[in-house]
Amino acid sequence: MEAIRDYMDTAGVRAWLVGGALRDLLSGLKPADLDLVTEADPVAAARGFADSTGGSFVLLSEEFRTCRVVAADRRCTYDFTAMRGGSITADLAYRDFTVNAMARGLPPDAELIDPFGGRDDLRAHRLAAVSPSIFRDDPLRLLRAARLEFAAGLVMGRDLEDMVRGQAALAGRPAAERTFGELVLLLQLPHTAAAVRRLDDLGLLKVLLPELCSLQGVKQNRYHHLDVYEHTLAHAETLARIVVEPASFFPETEEQIVRRRRRPGAGAAGWDFIMGFASLMHDIAKPCCAFTDSDGQTRFFEHDRRGSETARRILARFKAGARVSGAVSFLVAGHMRFESLIQAGTPGRRARLRYLRATHPFSPELIMMSVADRLSVRGPLVSGDDIRKHLRLAREMMVLSFAEEEVEPPPRIIDGDELMQDLGLGPGPVVGRILGRIEEEQRLGNITTREQAVAAARRFREELT
């Protein structure tokens, strides 16, 4: 904050701190992103500030003259916008909610400007509209209203709730990228399930994610005690408990899970969103896969594969990046693999290594998803022994997963070109699968020479072709 104050004072430029940054400061929080309104040219002001502090300048919108400066240490961003309406009070009237329609001047003026009672609403944890036209002016604010309840601890009054419900159909109008940006902030763990319930309550879920609404009322077999929709939200709630309190579920690998959660995702879509959204998608294809077998049991064959495809289509609709889409679809496609592993009885080391190879690089995430699934299935056909067995193997596999990440792969005895020449194979996925099987046997200590590798490769070729 001192850097921007000093620069504006030296440059003789009037500017005001506004929006969420000021709201956070008034709540006793330290914002990492500062929103500034200036009566000067925002582009010139931002470029000058970037040059004087060694920050990076980014033009966000040429049309609206909005730009950003990323601090040299990348710990803070400063967004500059031009003042609208000829005065700061007039500018605030264009904003969405009263708690965001306050301003505080940088030097020499530090007075709080609050024409709509935002300070009182903030103290009362109340979310109120600046004007009745806020959603018509920008329908993205419908999602933002829901997000602020979770992000800022604010509560919509009855009038604002009625406004949201009455104009929920407008939620499909904003650009897909803008909508996705709000969904990323809203649907991440640990409040994924609660956010979905709130969107449904406000009439926004059927506009933005109708596929989730289609899960409502879809009955399952006697392994389940909930329909697909309620099971999905129970899964997300349980997964949230796992990632918030990993020691309660995976005590031996708590530190590794905490570090893994901090890994960067793709842009704003970090680990918490990817896991939360994958949880919402894990059974998304069950309605289209449901059938009743001869015993009267409802089955959902291939819902994992088809759900992965559905998740990709949904994320493509929101123009999500390839990394996010790839991660979510991989998690959905692989969420049943652990069940196959446990059905083998007590899996040996070969089966465990195959599971880790098949689920790499998301083995820990899929193990957590499997536990969330198991704990969210409490039908009459599920016993306490089933749950205990699942949790015991999950903990063992989590330990092995992190241990295997530290193990250097064995030196390759034979490469793909040599393999194709020795076996008379052409390029293709079979070669990669054979090499994977050879590496597996090396890890198990069954192959140590090139001759053994070639002999094993001939056997694997017969199995795979």
C-alpha positions in Angstrom: 0.0 0.0 0.0 2.8 2.4 0.8 4.4 2.0 -2.6 1.2 3.1 -4.5 0.6 5.9 -2.0 4.1 7.2 -2.5 4.0 7.0 -6.2 0.6 8.8 -6.6 1.7 11.5 -4.2 4.9 12.1 -6.1 3.2 12.0 -9.5 0.4 14.3 -8.3 -2.2 11.9 -9.4 -5.5 11.6 -7.6 -6.7 8.0 -7.0 -9.0 6.1 -4.7 -9.0 2.6 -3.3 -12.3 0.9 -4.1 -14.1 -2.4 -4.3 -13.1 -5.7 -2.7 -9.7 -4.4 -1.6 -11.2 -1.6 0.5 -13.9 -4.0 1.8 -11.2 -6.4 3.0 -9.2 -3.6 4.7 -12.3 -2.4 6.5 -12.8 -6.0 7.7 -9.3 -6.2 9.1 -7.9 -8.2 6.2 -4.8 -7.5 4.1 -5.7 -7.7 0.4 -3.3 -9.0 -2.1 -5.1 -7.3 -5.0 -5.7 -3.5 -5.0 -8.4 -1.9 -7.1 -7.8 1.8 -7.9 -9.9 4.4 -9.6 -8.1 7.5 -10.9 -9.3 10.7 -12.5 -6.1 10.7 -14.6 -5.3 8.5 -17.6 -5.2 5.0 -15.9 -2.8 3.6 -18.6 -0.3 6.4 -18.1 -0.6 6.1 -14.3 -0.2 2.3 -14.3 2.8 2.4 -16.7 4.5 5.1 -14.6 3.9 3.1 -11.4 5.3 -0.1 -13.0 8.4 1.7 -14.3 9.1 3.2 -10.9 8.7 0.0 -8.9 10.0 -2.6 -11.3 6.6 -4.1 -11.7 5.0 -5.6 -14.8 2.3 -3.7 -16.8 -0.6 -5.5 -18.4 -3.4 -3.9 -20.5 -6.6 -5.7 -19.5 -9.1 -3.8 -21.7 -8.2 -1.2 -24.3 -11.9 -0.3 -24.7 -12.4 0.5 -20.9 -8.8 1.6 -20.3 -8.3 -0.9 -17.6 -4.8 -2.2 -16.8 -2.9 -4.1 -14.1 0.5 -3.8 -12.5 2.0 -7.0 -11.0 4.4 -6.1 -8.3 8.1 -7.0 -8.8 7.9 -9.7 -6.1 4.6 -10.9 -7.6 2.9 -10.8 -4.2 0.4 -8.0 -5.1 -1.5 -6.7 -8.1 -2.8 -3.2 -8.7 -5.8 -2.7 -11.1 -6.2 0.8 -12.5 -9.5 2.0 -14.0 -10.8 5.4 -15.1 -13.3 7.3 -13.0 -16.8 7.2 -14.5 -19.4 9.9 -14.2 -17.2 12.8 -13.4 -16.7 12.2 -9.7 -15.9 9.4 -7.4 -19.4 9.4 -5.9 -20.9 9.1 -9.4 -18.4 6.3 -10.1 -19.5 4.3 -7.1 -23.1 4.5 -8.3 -22.1 2.2 -11.2 -21.0 -0.6 -8.8 -22.8 -3.7 -7.8 -23.2 -4.1 -4.0 -23.0 -1.5 -1.3 -20.0 -3.1 0.4 -18.1 -2.7 -2.9 -19.4 0.9 -3.5 -17.0 2.6 -1.0 -13.8 4.5 -1.7 -10.9 5.9 0.3 -8.6 8.5 -1.2 -4.9 8.1 -1.4 -2.9 11.1 -0.3 -3.7 13.7 0.5 -7.3 12.7 1.1 -7.9 9.6 3.3 -11.6 10.1 4.0 -14.0 7.2 3.6 -16.6 7.9 0.9 -19.7 5.8 1.5 -22.8 7.1 -0.3 -24.8 3.9 -0.1 -24.2 2.7 3.5 -21.7 0.0 2.6 -19.9 0.4 6.0 -23.0 -0.4 7.9 -23.9 -3.3 5.7 -20.4 -4.7 6.1 -20.7 -4.5 9.9 -24.0 -6.3 9.7 -22.6 -8.9 7.2 -25.3 -7.9 4.8 -25.2 -8.0 1.0 -27.3 -5.3 -0.6 -27.6 -4.0 -4.1 -26.6 -0.4 -5.0 -29.5 -0.2 -7.4 -32.3 -2.4 -8.9 -30.5 -2.5 -12.2 -27.2 -4.1 -11.2 -28.0 -7.5 -12.7 -29.3 -6.1 -16.0 -26.2 -3.9 -16.2 -24.0 -7.0 -15.7 -25.6 -10.4 -15.2 -22.2 -11.8 -14.0 -23.1 -10.1 -10.7 -25.7 -12.9 -10.1 -22.9 -15.3 -9.6 -20.8 -12.8 -7.7 -23.6 -12.3 -5.2 -23.5 -16.0 -4.4 -19.7 -16.0 -4.3 -19.5 -13.2 -1.8 -21.7 -15.1 0.6 -18.9 -17.7 0.8 -15.8 -15.5 0.2 -16.7 -12.6 2.4 -19.2 -14.1 4.9 -22.0 -11.8 3.7 -25.7 -12.8 3.6 -28.2 -11.7 1.0 -31.3 -10.0 2.3 -34.8 -11.1 1.1 -34.9 -8.3 -1.4 -31.6 -9.2 -3.0 -32.5 -12.9 -3.0 -35.8 -12.1 -4.8 -33.9 -10.0 -7.3 -31.5 -12.9 -8.1 -34.3 -15.4 -8.4 -36.3 -13.1 -10.6 -33.4 -12.5 -13.0 -31.6 -15.8 -12.8 -32.2 -16.5 -16.5 -29.7 -13.7 -17.3 -26.8 -15.7 -15.8 -26.2 -17.4 -19.2 -25.5 -14.1 -21.0 -21.9 -13.1 -19.8 -18.9 -14.3 -21.8 -18.0 -17.9 -21.0 -14.5 -16.9 -19.7 -16.0 -14.4 -17.2 -18.5 -16.9 -16.0 -15.8 -19.6 -15.6 -13.7 -17.1 -13.5 -16.6 -16.7 -11.0 -17.3 -20.5 -11.0 -13.6 -21.2 -10.2 -13.9 -19.0 -7.1 -17.3 -20.3 -6.1 -17.0 -24.1 -6.6 -13.7 -24.8 -5.0 -13.2 -26.8 -1.9 -14.1 -26.7 0.9 -17.4 -25.0 0.1 -18.2 -26.8 -3.2 -21.3 -28.6 -2.0 -22.7 -25.7 -0.1 -22.2 -23.4 -3.2 -24.1 -25.8 -5.4 -27.0 -26.0 -3.0 -27.0 -22.2 -2.9 -26.9 -21.9 -6.7 -29.8 -24.4 -6.9 -31.8 -22.4 -4.3 -31.3 -19.2 -6.3 -32.3 -20.7 -9.6 -28.8 -20.3 -11.1 -27.8 -24.0 -11.2 -30.3 -24.9 -13.9 -29.0 -22.1 -16.1 -25.3 -22.7 -15.7 -24.9 -26.4 -14.9 -28.1 -28.1 -15.9 -26.3 -31.4 -16.0 -26.1 -31.3 -12.2 -29.8 -30.7 -11.9 -30.4 -33.8 -14.1 -29.0 -35.9 -11.2 -31.8 -35.0 -8.9 -34.2 -37.9 -8.2 -32.1 -40.5 -10.0 -32.3 -43.5 -7.8 -29.5 -45.9 -7.2 -29.1 -49.5 -6.1 -29.1 -50.8 -2.5 -25.4 -50.0 -2.0 -26.5 -46.3 -1.9 -28.8 -44.5 0.5 -29.0 -41.3 -1.5 -30.0 -40.4 -5.1 -27.2 -39.4 -7.5 -27.5 -35.7 -6.8 -27.4 -36.0 -3.0 -24.6 -38.6 -3.2 -22.6 -36.2 -5.4 -22.9 -33.4 -2.8 -22.1 -35.8 0.0 -19.0 -36.8 -1.9 -17.9 -33.2 -2.2 -18.6 -32.6 1.5 -16.6 -35.6 2.5 -13.8 -34.7 0.1 -13.7 -31.3 1.7 -13.2 -32.8 5.1 -10.4 -35.0 3.8 -8.5 -32.0 2.3 -9.1 -29.7 5.3 -8.3 -32.4 7.9 -6.0 -34.9 6.2 -4.6 -36.2 9.5 -8.1 -37.7 10.3 -8.0 -39.8 7.2 -4.4 -40.2 6.2 -2.3 -39.6 9.3 0.9 -41.0 7.9 0.9 -38.7 4.9 -0.7 -35.5 6.3 2.3 -33.2 5.4 2.5 -34.5 1.8 -1.2 -34.0 1.2 -1.0 -30.4 2.6 1.9 -29.6 0.3 0.1 -31.2 -2.6 -2.9 -29.0 -2.1 -0.7 -26.0 -2.4 0.5 -27.0 -5.9 -0.4 -24.5 -8.6 -3.2 -25.5 -11.0 -3.8 -23.6 -14.2 -4.2 -19.8 -13.7 -6.9 -19.1 -11.2 -8.2 -22.7 -11.3 -6.1 -24.2 -8.6 -6.1 -27.6 -6.9 -9.1 -26.8 -4.8 -11.3 -26.1 -7.8 -10.0 -29.0 -9.8 -10.8 -31.4 -7.0 -14.1 -29.8 -6.2 -15.3 -29.8 -9.8 -14.1 -33.4 -10.4 -16.2 -34.4 -7.3 -19.2 -32.7 -8.9 -18.6 -34.5 -12.2 -17.6 -38.0 -10.9 -21.2 -39.4 -11.4 -22.4 -36.9 -13.9 -23.1 -39.5 -16.6 -25.1 -41.9 -14.4 -28.5 -40.7 -15.7 -27.6 -41.7 -19.3 -25.9 -44.9 -18.2 -28.6 -46.3 -15.9 -30.2 -49.7 -16.6 -31.8 -52.4 -14.5 -30.4 -55.9 -14.7 -32.2 -59.2 -14.4 -31.9 -59.1 -10.6 -33.7 -55.7 -10.4 -30.5 -53.9 -9.5 -29.7 -50.5 -11.1 -26.4 -50.4 -12.8 -24.3 -47.6 -14.3 -21.8 -49.3 -16.5 -19.2 -47.0 -18.1 -20.4 -43.9 -16.2 -16.8 -43.1 -15.4 -15.7 -43.0 -19.1 -18.8 -41.2 -20.3 -18.6 -38.8 -17.3 -15.1 -37.9 -18.3 -16.4 -36.9 -21.7 -19.3 -35.0 -20.2 -16.9 -33.1 -17.9 -14.8 -32.1 -21.0 -17.8 -30.8 -22.8 -19.0 -28.7 -19.8 -15.5 -27.2 -19.4 -15.3 -26.5 -23.1 -18.6 -24.7 -22.8 -16.9 -22.4 -20.3 -13.7 -22.2 -22.4 -11.6 -23.6 -19.6 -8.0 -24.3 -20.4 -6.7 -27.6 -21.5 -4.8 -28.2 -18.2 -7.9 -27.8 -16.1 -10.1 -29.9 -18.5 -7.5 -32.6 -18.8 -7.1 -32.9 -15.0 -10.8 -33.0 -14.2 -11.6 -35.5 -17.0 -8.7 -37.7 -15.9 -10.0 -37.7 -12.3 -13.5 -38.5 -13.4 -12.4 -41.3 -15.7 -10.2 -42.9 -13.0 -12.5 -42.6 -10.0 -13.6 -46.2 -10.1 -10.1 -47.7 -10.5 -9.6 -48.0 -6.7 -12.8 -50.1 -6.4 -11.4 -52.5 -9.0 -8.2 -52.7 -7.0 -10.0 -53.5 -3.7 -12.2 -56.1 -5.3 -9.1 -58.2 -6.0 -9.0 -59.0 -2.3 -5.6 -58.2 -0.9 -3.8 -56.7 -3.9 -0.1 -57.6 -4.2 2.7 -55.3 -5.0 2.3 -55.8 -8.8 -1.4 -54.8 -8.7 -0.5 -51.8 -6.5 2.2 -50.6 -8.8 -0.1 -51.0 -11.8 -2.7 -48.9 -10.1 -0.2 -46.1 -9.4 1.1 -46.3 -13.0 -2.4 -46.1 -14.4 -3.4 -43.2 -12.2 -0.2 -41.2 -12.4 0.2 -38.2 -11.9 -3.0 -38.0 -9.9 -2.8 -41.1 -7.7 -3.1 -39.3 -4.3 -6.1 -37.3 -5.6 -7.9 -40.4 -6.9 -7.2 -42.2 -3.6 -8.9 -39.3 -1.8 -11.8 -39.3 -4.2 -12.2 -43.1 -3.6 -12.4 -42.6 0.2 -14.9 -39.8 -0.3 -17.0 -42.1 -2.5 -16.9 -45.0 0.0 -17.9 -42.8 2.9 -20.8 -41.3 0.9 -22.3 -44.7 0.1 -24.2 -46.1 3.1 -26.9 -48.3 1.7 -28.0 -51.6 3.3 -25.6 -53.6 1.3 -22.6 -51.7 2.7 -21.0 -53.1 5.8 -18.7 -51.6 8.3 -16.0 -54.1 7.3 -16.3 -52.9 3.7 -15.5 -49.3 4.8 -12.7 -50.3 7.2 -11.1 -52.5 4.5 -11.3 -49.6 2.0 -9.8 -47.1 4.4 -7.0 -49.4 5.4 -5.9 -50.1 1.8 -6.4 -46.4 0.9 -3.9 -45.4 3.6 -1.4 -48.0 2.5 -1.7 -46.9 -1.1 -1.3 -43.2 -0.2 1.9 -44.1 1.6 3.1 -46.1 -1.4 2.1 -43.3 -3.8 4.2 -40.7 -2.1 7.1 -43.2 -1.6 7.1 -44.1 -5.3 7.3 -40.4 -6.2 10.7 -40.4 -4.6 12.0 -43.5 -6.4 14.1 -43.0 -9.5 12.7 -45.2 -12.4 15.0 -48.1 -13.1 17.4 -47.6 -16.0 15.8 -48.7 -19.3 17.2 -52.0 -20.5 15.7 -51.7 -23.9 14.2 -48.7 -25.7 11.3 -48.4 -28.1 13.4 -48.6 -31.3 15.2 -51.7 -30.2 11.9 -53.3 -29.1 10.3 -52.6 -32.5 13.3 -54.1 -34.3 13.6 -57.2 -32.1 9.8 -57.9 -32.3 9.1 -56.7 -35.7 6.6 -54.1 -34.5 5.6 -50.8 -36.0 5.1 -47.6 -34.0 2.0 -47.5 -31.9 0.5 -47.7 -28.3 1.4 -51.4 -27.9 5.1 -50.5 -27.8 4.5 -48.1 -24.9 2.4 -50.6 -23.0 5.1 -53.3 -23.4 7.8 -50.9 -22.2 5.6 -50.1 -19.2 5.2 -53.8 -18.4 9.0 -54.3 -18.7 9.5 -51.4 -16.2 7.0 -53.0 -13.9 8.9 -56.3 -13.9 12.2 -54.4 -13.3 10.7 -52.8 -10.2 9.6 -56.2 -9.0 13.1 -57.6 -9.6 12.0 -60.1 -12.2 13.9 -58.5 -15.1 17.6 -57.5 -14.8 19.0 -58.2 -18.3 18.3 -57.3 -21.9 17.7 -60.9 -22.8 15.1 -61.2 -20.1 13.4 -58.0 -21.3 13.2 -59.3 -24.9 11.8 -62.6 -23.8 9.2 -60.9 -21.6 8.3 -58.5 -24.4 7.5 -61.4 -26.7 5.0 -62.7 -24.0 3.5 -59.3 -23.5 3.1 -58.9 -27.3 1.0 -62.0 -27.4 -1.2 -60.7 -24.5 -1.6 -57.2 -26.0 -2.2 -58.0 -29.7 
